[in-house]
Amino acid sequence: MPMGRNVFIQYSCPVNKITDDNLFTRFLLQNIDKKNVPIAEVFRDIVDETFNERNHRLKPYSASNLPPDEPVFLNQQISST
């Protein structure tokens, strides 16, 4: 099934796998409030940290078709200058 426009999907492990280690959640909570960092970069860090902590097993699955020239932010801080 084709992905719609401007979609970002993130799972805590590979497709058709399960895990109960809560590592993804731990790193999600540590990274989710980063200010002025695009969502793709935030989740890339979460995926990398999770995968490393799992000794390169069960890499979290990501899928995105967000346009690279229009970053999406979870915690964008707008300055009042």
Helices and strands as residue ranges (DSSP letters): E 8-10, H 23-31, H 39-53, E 62-64
